[in-house]
């Protein structure tokens, strides 16, 4: 029998312990720290409604249809002259998607409440649930995982489809590089929560996903663990995570939070911490 190398054995034990803890099986004497048995996690799970499911289904269906159509139009209009601008557009789209993922993640983690009318239960709830049951996302199907992210670029994709349909060939050539950038930005925004889900999946991932994670082309699992150390105040970017280090180096999120507190008196992550303290 082949022996596992010490480094691999340590990695396996590390992943096993993380999954064990993330599901709340390593708990304090006064109750479950986190996981599906946490009182707050149970309450937040029950807030997922039929109406929310319909919104997610519509978002995924319409956005997927638009992407197929736009992708076809961009390929149809492609010229070898566009190869460099297309590569730069891809890189720019990835970076901007990573920044937007951090901005939305930071804002939803740090401010707002589940009790806000409509918006709270629909969009703040998943962020609160995620911190007290980090592996809940691995039990969500494709629609629940990705519905909100597919909704975000939908308005621009509809406008983009209109332009690529009605503009003349000369007009399309003039906007081609920009539309590639916007299309790739939309694709990476749509993929963000699926990538995030993979960063919490420690068993059974296809090899090609773990290769991308290990190469830090998409968000690595070890990298994302840093965010899940309470009080969840760092490493918010979750598409690739490329921007996390420079943003922490310059204390970007901390500076913005201090400015908001000075101007409004509102402290970050108050609601998030309150959900974490809920007991059975």
N, C-alpha and C positions, 0 to 999 in steps of 0.2 A: 504494500500500500504506500502511495506517495504521501509524504508528510507535507503539511502546509508550512510555508516559510513563516518565520516569526512575525515579519511585518504584515503578511496577509492574515495571520491568526489574530493579531492585535486589531487589525482593521475590522475583521468579522465580529470580534467581541465588542468593539466600539459601536458598530452599527446595531448589533443586537441590543446592547444596553440602551442606546438612544431610542430605538423603537419601543422598547419596554417602558422607558420613562415617558415617552411621548404619548403612550396610551394610558398613562396614569397608574401603572401597576407598581411603580415605586412611589409610595405615598407616605405622607406624614401621619403621625398618630391622630392628629385632629381632623383627618379627612383626606380626600383625594386632591392632589395638587393640580392635576390637569388630566385631560383625556375624556373619552365619551361618558364616563361616570361622574364627571364634575357637574355640580348642580347647574352652573351657568351654561355649560355645553348642552345639557339636555334641554334647557329652556330655549336657547338660541336655535337649536335644531328644529324645534317645534314651530318656530316662526317662519320657516320656509313654506310658502303658500302656493296654492294652485295657480293663482294669478301670476306669481313670479315665474313659475314653470312655463306658462304660456309665453311670457315676454322673452324668456331665454330661447324657447323653441323658434319663435318668429325671428329673433336676432340671428341665430345660427343659420336658419334656412335662407333668409333673404341675403345675408352677407356672403354666405358661401356661393350662392347663385351669381351675385355681382362680381365676386372675385374670379370665378371661372370665366365670365364674360370679359372682364377687363384684362385678365391674363391673356386671353385669346387675341384681343385687339392690340395689346402691346407687342406680342410676338409677331402678329401680322404686320405691324408697322416698324419692326426692328430693322436697323441697318448696321452694317459693320462699323460705321462711323460713330455709333453710339456706345461701343463696348466700354471705353474708359469712363464715360459719364455714368454708365449703368453700374459699374463696379463702385464708383464713388457714391452713387445713389444708395447702393446696398449698404455700404459702411455707414453713411449718414443716417439711413433709416434705422439701422440697428442701434446706433448710439442714441438717437433721439427717442426711440422706443424704450431703451433702458432708462433714460432720464424720466420720461413720462411715467414709467412703471414705478419709479422711486417717488415721484411727486404724488401720484394718486395713493400709493401705499402709505407714504408718510402722512398725508392729509387725513386719510380714513382711519389710520391707527391712532393718530394723535388728537383728533378733534371730532366733534359731532357725537351723536347718541343714537342708539337703537330706537329710542322713543320719538325721534323726529318724524313728523307725518310723512308717509309714503317713502321718502328717501331713506329713513333710518332702517326700517325693517328690510327694505329691498337691497340696499347697498352697503350700509354700515354693518349690518348683522354678520355677514361672512367674515369680516375682519376681526370682530370680537370673538366669534366662534373659533377662528383659526389659532388665536393665541392660547386658548384654554383647551383646545383639542386639535393640536397641530396635524395629526394624521387623518382628521375628518375629510380633508380634501382628497385623500387617496381612496376614500370610499364613495366619492361623488362620481357620477357618470359623466360622459363627455359634455352633455348639455349643461348640467349644473356647474361643471368646472369652468366652461368657456363662454357661457351665454352672455355675461356682462361685457367681456372683452370683445366679443364679436359685435356687440351693439355700438361700442364707442366709435369705430371708424365708419359706421354705416352711412351717415349723412354725406360725408365727403365721397365715399365710394359711389353713391348714387349720382352725385354731381359729376364725378370723374367718368362714369359710364355715359352720362349725357354728352359730355364734351367729346369723348372718343367716338361717339356715334354721329354727332351732328357737325363737328368741325371738318373743314376741308383737309386734304392730305398735307398741304403746306402749313396750315395752322397746327396740325398735330405734330409735325416735325419741330415746330418752334417750342412746343411745350413738352416734348417727349421726355427729356431728361428729368424735368420737374415731376412729371406724372409717374415716372419710374420710382423716384424718391418717395413720393406720397404712397404709391402702391406697396412698396417694400416696408415703409413705416407702418402701414395698416396691417400687413401680414405679421410683422413682429409684435405689434400690439395684440393682435388676435391670438398669437401663440404664447403670450406671456404667462397666462395662468396655467396652461398645460405644462410649460417648462417649470413653473413653480411647483406644480403637482409632482413632477418627476424628481424635484430636489428633495421631496419628502418620502419618496418611494425607495425603500432600501432593499427590496427583494423582487426579483422577477422582471427587472427592466431589460429590454432588448440591448444587445451589446453595442449597437450603434449609438444609442442614447448615452450610455456610460462613457463611451469613447469621447463624445462631444462634451460631456461634463468634465471628464478628466483633462481634456485639452482647454477647458474654460472657454469654449465657443458658446455654450449655453451655461446657465447658472449651475455651478457645482454644488453637490450636497454639503460638503464640508464648509464651503463658503457661506451658504445660507444659514448654517447652524448659528453663526455669530448673531444674526438678527433675533434668534429665538431664545436668547438669554434675557430674562426680565431685567429692566422694564421695556424691552423691545424698542430701543431708541437709536438704533444704528443699522447700517447696511440695508437700506430700504429698496434699492434697485434690484429687480428680480427677473429681468429678461436675460441678460448676460451677467450682470453684476460687475461689468467692467468699470462703471463709474463710482462704485462704492468707495474704493480706496481714495481717489482724489477728493471726493466730496467729504469724506471723514477727515482727510488731511487738512482741509481748509475749514472744518467745522461748519459746513454749509447748513445742515438741518438745525443744529444747535443755535446758530446765529439767527435764523429765521424764527425759531420758537421764542427766543429771547425778545426779538423785536415785537412779535405778536403779543407777548405777555406785557411788555412795557406799554404798548398802545391800548390793548383791550383788557388786560388783567386776567386773560384766560390762560390757564396752565395746560400743557399738553398731557394727553393720555390719562386724564382723570376718569373718564367713562371706561376706558380699557382696564384700568386697575380695579375699578369697582366690580366689573364682571368677574375678574379673576379671584376676588375675595368672597364670591358667593359660596354658600355652604348648603349642604343637604338639609 
